Structure formats: structure tokens, C-alpha cells
Amino acid sequence: MRYFDHNATTPVCAAARAAWLAALERFPANPSSPHRLGARAATALEEAARAAAGWLGCSPLDVVWTSGATEAANAVFHHLARVGAGEVWVSALEHPCVLAAARRWLGDRVRPVPARPSGVADLDWLAEELRRRRPALVALMAANNENGVLQPWREALALCRAHGVAFACDAAQWVGKLPAAGLGECDFVLGSAHKFGGPSGVGFLKVSRGFHPLLVGGPQQDGRRAGTENVPGILALVAAWAERERQLAAGEAAERERWRDQFIAGLRAALPGVRVVGEGAPRLWNTVAAVMPPVPDCRRRWVVQLDKLGLAVSTGAACASGKEQPSHVWLALGGRPEEADRLLRFSAGWDTTEADWQALLEGICQVHAQWLRAPVASRAVAPD
């Protein structure tokens, strides 16, 4: 199976697997225990925090280990609720874990930051609104999970700093695909290991001082997140992150971006009318989101047929069955609901090869050719 769903989750890389297995042997004790084995585990966690802080550009004391970005998002907005925060502005393009957490903890105090059709948050709107009023926090992701469009988080951070407003950044799709340097300047940063080759169920949150924890119980992590730390998972996260930063420093992303662009060119040549979402904006080197030609019916849509050919892809939108709603990101960019079930996402990983991209293109062409050869009656598109 050729895997093009890395933005959902990545296979565990060799470095992370080795680090996890080694940690099981070397650090079997609870890091909070007073004996030498416990102290060794605690020291390993301190070293992991220093590594993460080094990549982010913050203090190791600001790094909190979590179960992933969903927990981290809930922790951020729970903290804001605890301190009695007023209105918060959240980008309409955010991952559901951020949007749902904001609404869960702050309810009607959440205000959306609109997006431009190009795929980025509207900074002109943000600048104008910040001149009029001051929210407790602005939340804007670093890179969109559905279409890979890079968001202007640095510019948004600068605007917030100029107006004395806190800033939160979901970097789950950025970390491990682009250098993490500078993210530590944000008040809050969210990340998940399974997005860049680490194991599922472990992530991080960069916090500000005076943080009110979501999880309470023991005194772990200086009282900012209770619960025995997942030492093997955290060390595997750091090992995967180190490997990705090494690859980025070596310039390995440039060639992979070229493979992505070759795929887009071939896709457009083979299937006239295909539209790439956010093509005019900078995007992650691994991601292509495209509105595909109509398919005969929901049961035979692109993702199903490609899966039969050994190609795992995903869709950020619902089928036209009416059981689900179209992607909120697609709608925020002005996309038409009736096109939502033709939106596919192809997301590669560091181990994806040029040959894999070519096989994906050939598979898409094969599926399209099969539909063109099908009898006219069977090619009728189901009504929206």
C-alpha cells in the first residue's frame, strides 16, 4: 500500500521506534520516584525538554508533555476560562480540536477570524479589529491540515505583540515538516508526535508562566499537567523530531517539494479542470488538496477506487449522502458545498519517493479512464 495520508498520522520512524524500545529498558521507573531509577527517568525527561525547547526557541521550563494536540488545545482554553478571559479570536481554518475546545471552555466568547479564498487567515481583518478592541487571545495554526497552506502566524504574532494580546499556534502540521525555530515566541504552541514520525498518544504544549492545568492530581511537570509521564513516548517524540530537524537542515525538503509540483502538473495535464486548493499560497511540501472531477456515486468515489489500487488517500469533506457536513475549512474558503465530496487530500511523508508520487498519478488516471469507459447510465452523478 502506498500511503498518502501522513497529515492524519505518520508511521513511526526508525529513530522513534529505537528510542522507544531503548527507553523501555533503560527507564522502567516512575520519574517521580525518589530512588536512582526514578531520578534517571526524570533526568531523561529534563533532557527531552531541553531538546524541544532548543528547536522551538523557548525555555525548557515552558515545555509541558501531553497526550497530543487535542489535550493541549483543551488545556489552553481551560486555562483562559480559569483566568476569566473575555473574548478570544480563533481562525475559521483551525483543526476541529482547537475549535471544539474553544467553544467547550469559552462558549459564546469565541469569535472567528475570517479567511481569504487563497487559503490564509485574513490579516487585514485582524489588524483592523485589533485597532478597535483587544481580545484575550488570538489562535492561528501554523499550517493547515486539510490543504497544507502555510498560515501567516509570524505576522499574526507580531500584530498581537504590538497590541498586548496573547497568541496561540497549533503547530501540529508544521513541526517535523518545517523548522520549528521561532515558534517558541508564541504564548502557546501545540504539537503531536504522530504527525512527524513519533508514536500516537504523546505531544507537547509550550505554555506561559502562571498556567492553570487541565489535569490535576499529582505534582508532575511542576503542577502544570498531572499524571505519570510517558517516558518512552516522550523520548520517541524527541528522537523523531531530531531526525526531522536534521533532514530539514540538510535541505531534503526541496527535492520532495519538486516531486509534489511534478505530481500537480501531471494531474492537471491528465484531468483538465482539476483545481488545487490554495495553489497561489505557500504550502507544505508534502500536501496537495484538489477538487477532482465528478464521480459516478458516493460508493465509487475517488478514495474508494484508489484504495482498491493500493493507494491510501483521504478526503477532508463529506460524501454527498447528507450524513455529514462539508469541511468547515472548505466552506471558510468560499468553497461550494456541492463540490465538497470531490475534495481529496494527498499527503506524503519523508519516506515517500518520487516513484510513489508517479504511482499515485497513474492510479488516478486509471480510475478516471475506467469511469470514462463505463456506460453513460452508470456514470450519472448522484444528485447533491
C-alpha positions, 0 to 999 in steps of 0.5 A, spaced: 500 500 500 502 506 498 500 511 503 498 518 502 495 520 508 501 522 513 497 529 515 492 524 519 498 520 522 505 518 520 508 511 521 513 511 526 520 512 524 526 508 525 529 513 530 522 513 534 521 506 534 529 505 537 528 510 542 522 507 544 524 500 545 531 503 548 527 507 553 523 501 555 529 498 558 533 503 560 527 507 564 522 502 567 521 507 573 516 512 575 520 519 574 517 521 580 520 516 584 525 518 589 530 512 588 536 512 582 531 509 577 526 514 578 531 520 578 534 517 571 527 517 568 526 524 570 533 526 568 531 523 561 525 527 561 529 534 563 533 532 557 527 531 552 525 538 554 531 541 553 531 538 546 524 541 544 525 547 547 532 548 543 528 547 536 522 551 538 526 557 541 523 557 548 525 555 555 525 548 557 521 550 563 515 552 558 515 545 555 509 541 558 508 533 555 501 531 553 497 526 550 497 530 543 494 536 540 487 535 542 489 535 550 493 541 549 488 545 545 483 543 551 488 545 556 489 552 553 482 554 553 481 551 560 486 555 562 483 562 559 476 560 562 480 559 569 483 566 568 476 569 566 478 571 559 473 575 555 473 574 548 478 570 544 479 570 536 480 563 533 481 562 525 475 559 521 481 554 518 483 551 525 483 543 526 476 541 529 480 540 536 482 547 537 475 549 535 471 544 539 475 546 545 474 553 544 467 553 544 467 547 550 471 552 555 469 559 552 462 558 549 459 564 546 466 568 547 469 565 541 469 569 535 472 567 528 477 570 524 475 570 517 479 567 511 481 569 504 479 564 498 487 563 497 487 559 503 490 564 509 487 567 515 485 574 513 490 579 516 487 585 514 481 583 518 485 582 524 489 588 524 483 592 523 479 589 529 485 589 533 485 597 532 478 597 535 478 592 541 483 587 544 481 580 545 484 575 550 487 571 545 488 570 538 489 562 535 492 561 528 495 554 526 501 554 523 499 550 517 493 547 515 491 540 515 486 539 510 490 543 504 497 544 507 497 552 506 502 555 510 498 560 515 501 567 516 502 566 524 509 570 524 505 576 522 499 574 526 504 574 532 507 580 531 500 584 530 498 581 537 505 583 540 504 590 538 497 590 541 498 586 548 494 580 546 496 573 547 497 568 541 496 561 540 499 556 534 497 549 533 503 547 530 501 540 529 502 540 521 508 544 521 513 541 526 517 535 523 515 538 516 518 545 517 523 548 522 520 549 528 525 555 530 521 561 532 515 558 534 517 558 541 515 566 541 508 564 541 504 564 548 502 557 546 504 552 541 501 545 540 504 539 537 503 531 536 508 526 535 504 522 530 504 527 525 512 527 524 514 520 525 513 519 533 508 514 536 500 516 537 498 518 544 504 523 546 505 531 544 507 537 547 504 544 549 509 550 550 505 554 555 506 561 559 508 562 566 502 562 571 498 556 567 492 553 570 492 545 568 487 541 565 489 535 569 490 535 576 492 530 581 499 529 582 505 534 582 508 532 575 511 537 570 511 542 576 503 542 577 502 544 570 499 537 567 498 531 572 499 524 571 505 519 570 509 521 564 510 517 558 517 516 558 518 512 552 513 516 548 516 522 550 523 520 548 520 517 541 517 524 540 524 527 541 528 522 537 523 523 531 523 530 531 531 530 531 531 526 525 526 531 522 530 537 524 536 534 521 533 532 514 530 539 514 537 542 515 540 538 510 535 541 505 531 534 503 525 538 503 526 541 496 527 535 492 520 532 495 517 539 494 519 538 486 516 531 486 509 534 489 509 540 483 511 534 478 505 530 481 500 537 480 502 538 473 501 531 471 494 531 474 492 537 471 495 535 464 491 528 465 484 531 468 483 538 465 479 542 470 482 539 476 483 545 481 488 545 487 486 548 493 490 554 495 495 553 489 497 561 489 499 560 497 505 557 500 504 550 502 507 544 505 511 540 501 508 534 502 500 536 501 496 537 495 488 538 496 484 538 489 477 538 487 477 532 482 472 531 477 465 528 478 464 521 480 459 516 478 456 515 486 458 516 493 460 508 493 465 509 487 468 515 489 475 517 488 478 514 495 474 508 494 477 506 487 484 508 489 484 504 495 482 498 491 489 500 487 493 500 493 493 507 494 491 510 501 488 517 500 483 521 504 478 526 503 477 532 508 469 533 506 463 529 506 460 524 501 454 527 498 449 522 502 447 528 507 450 524 513 455 529 514 457 536 513 462 539 508 469 541 511 468 547 515 475 549 512 472 548 505 466 552 506 471 558 510 474 558 503 468 560 499 468 553 497 461 550 494 458 545 498 456 541 492 463 540 490 465 538 497 465 530 496 470 531 490 475 534 495 481 529 496 487 530 500 494 527 498 499 527 503 506 524 503 511 523 508 519 523 508 519 516 506 515 517 500 519 517 493 518 520 487 516 513 484 510 513 489 508 520 487 508 517 479 504 511 482 499 515 485 498 519 478 497 513 474 492 510 479 488 516 478 488 516 471 486 509 471 480 510 475 478 516 471 479 512 464 475 506 467 469 511 469 470 514 462 469 507 459 463 505 463 456 506 460 453 513 460 447 510 465 452 508 470 456 514 470 450 519 472 452 523 478 448 522 484 444 528 485 447 533 491 
